[in-house]
Amino acid sequence: MGFPLVRARRTRQSEQWRRMVRETHLRPEMLIYPMFVIPGRARRNAVASMPGIFQLSVDEAVKHAREVAAAGVSAVLLFAAPEHKDAQASAALDPHGLAAQAIGAIKDACPQLQVWADVCLCGATDHGHCGHVTAAGTIDNDSSVQTLAQVALNYARAGADAVAPSDMMDGRVAAIRRLLDASDKATMPVVAYAAKYASAFYGPFREAAESAPAFGDRRSYQMDPANAREALREVLLDVEEGADLVMVKPAGPYLDVIRQVRDTVRVPLVAYQVSGEFSLIKAAAERGWIEERAAVLETLTGIRRAGADLIISYFAPEVVRWLNP
């Protein structure tokens, strides 16, 4: 049986019909908003490559956190760019360091707002890599894992609601889980950047987080964009090691990976719409080439349709306002 008896347009003929039969929905609680913290007071530095995004001192981050919480955002993902950087990433280990200060201040001001703490070494090291660098210029996996676990514990003690290791070192989820459990933090969720690709779409982020590598690149630990089966292997390893949520990053160019991960694991799946994805939409919208709101909602719906339960996006506060007019 086909046309004219079958007319698929019947349920597309009005906005009311389209809403009633819509298969994929965005909800405010699905969105997490990244924030960048820098030293000092009363500092609000615009990120040139990311219109509307700012580096914020802790006092300004608290103000902004109150704004996004009031808008209906459920969680923020916090990145810190401390002034002092060294080979040991000591600022990330400091219980009075920038990240720990920001976590505590935001939680005190907005207890209802979840604070996810990005766990990595790149923002606090003088070389900008996500792990410890050997004399030969390679990344030492195992010593890095031990430091990352200590960083995660530091952020958990500062009041974070979740720790999110983004480094892509082998075995770091297990090390973090063991240390948290042994330190009276067994209820702390671990959000693993499980399939994080060596992507060309991270450029604007590195300006915002001040985390560009001083030499080389990150392809020895971040994933080859050509590989999907490897992503499933990474995700399954992280789940086995104790990850409570897993993440695919970036989101838009990896919708196929998101779908395969969703079909493979039962833990919640997070997708990160990264800085380059954000900046591309902003740049095209500023030139009048696309309609920003429509493009944002379409891309986020596509990520959700691919299987993501939660989405990290720089558009989160705007989208929440659109969803809750």
C-alpha angles and dihedrals in degrees: 000000000000143000130015091026092044112057112168091187092071092089093042098056098098139024090245092056092045092053092047096053098035110135102196125048135190117214127187093240090061093067129088122189123215118223131189121214126198134179125271135042134284091011121148109165117185114229102229095208094047111053111215095015121111142189104234135199113229094264091050091045089056091052092048092046089055089052096050092044090052089051089057104260109151101201144013128207109220127214122181128204104193121196094231114067126175141158093268096051087233094165089064090051094049113105086208094042127121097269094047091048092051094047092051095044094049093046091049091050098039110024090168092058115086115228115207112193118214108226114209139115100226097089093051101041126089090224096049097228124133094238142028116296121225126219087260091058097251127124113256106219104194101046088045091055092055092051092047090054090053091049090051091051091049091054092045090053090048089061107267117161092214138004118224116196108205101170100095094220114154114258098008095124091057092047092049092046093050094049095045091049092048091049101055092264098108091130093058110113119227114216103196122206084220102167106029113163129210089247135182088218096076098078100103091046091058089057091050096044096036088227108127112140114254091220138012122355140271100257093113090068108017116072130267108252089226094065127088103154088054089056090058090050091051092047094049091049091052092048090049090051092054109271111162094197130016129210138209115205128220103025112196100052091042105051089127090056092048090054093048092048091048090053092048107047136041100210119098114281123220125194123197117217093204134214096267091053089050094047094048091056092045093049094049092046092050089056092049093244095123137014105253101211093047092047093048094050092045094051093046091047089051091053091048092046090052088061110272115146093192131023128205108210139160086220092062100110092047093046093049089053090050091050093046103040 
